[in-house]
Amino acid sequence: MDGSHLSNSSGAVEIESRKERILNAIPLSVVFYFFSSSKSLICMNRKLLNKFLRSSDRFSFYLGEYCFPKFIQSGPNKYFSLEDNRKQNLEQADSAWSRYFKSILQCYSGLYYIREFPLIIERRDRWENYCLANMALDNESLNRKYFLADYFFPDYNLLVEIDSDLHIQEYDKARDEYIQEIWGLKTLRFNEFGCSPENQSYYIREFNKVIECGKTNRVSMIYNSLLVDYFNYKFGSIKQNIDAVERIINTNRLTERVLDLTSYGKVFGNFMDFKDLQYVILGMYDILVISKAYNP
């Protein structure tokens, strides 16, 4: 390592140290001014934020050990409920083929599975490539935001789709290949399962081949970036308030799990802004923020 690099490195450390001393000395009102002009000046604790979002039923829901964003983006400033869409699918009547497969599963002792398991498409470029390669070029396929797998067997990293003749093969192939690349999940497709003894026997043999190979390490699915995206959509307007309160927490030793901000007046926006601030800080830091300015 040459001397010029060392000099530059020590200079950068000194600049950061000087910035920290200045920030500690200036009042909160001035900090708010800087927040409005430079979003990168101070950022939220991402580790605590992720933990909060994964534990909040306003942002996420669980299927077994798997955490999913409650809302995903459908367009600019537009979100829809993934959880509600899944529930609607579950409430729809199963096909005769699916009901028959479900009854067969009762013969497998202790076999754990999840119905209507969501798989969110984050790699838009890869999904579009698979659609192109398999000629699944209709808008519905290309604009797909997520999949719902009929049956997911986490201990075997296996998906089972109970299909009918109405399925579009080009789309199914693109979907299976994308899922295999992104998550390493194998998909078995059973067309009109149980429509004949021969049909049933063949598919059960295919299913047993996977089960008899034994359990594997469960695939990991982490959607932190989607959770944060929705958080920014919902609470982006008060981000500077959250950052400012985080700074107060990090620069003061609180003797109780309560932070009184009365002395700052109504610099935190309107009543609803303050309620949102309370919700986020309580969830992230387990600290109750109060202010007589908002709760006289």
Buried (B, 14 or more C-beta within 10 A) or exposed (E): EEEEEEEEEEEEEEEEEEEEEEBEEEEBEEBBEBBEEEEEBBEBBEEEBBBBBBEBEEBBBEBEEBBBBBBBBEEEEEBBBBBEBBEEEEEEEBBBBBEBBBEBEEEEEEEEBBBBBBBBBBEEEBBBBBBEEBEBEEEEBBBBBBBBBBBBBBBBBBBBBBBEEEEBEBBBBBBBBBBBBBBEBBBBBBBBBBEEEEBBEEBBEEBEEBBEEEEEEBEEBEBBEBBBBBBEBBBEEBBBBBBBBBBBBEEEEEEEEEBEBEEBEEEBBEEEBBEBBBBBBBBBBEBEBBBEBBEE
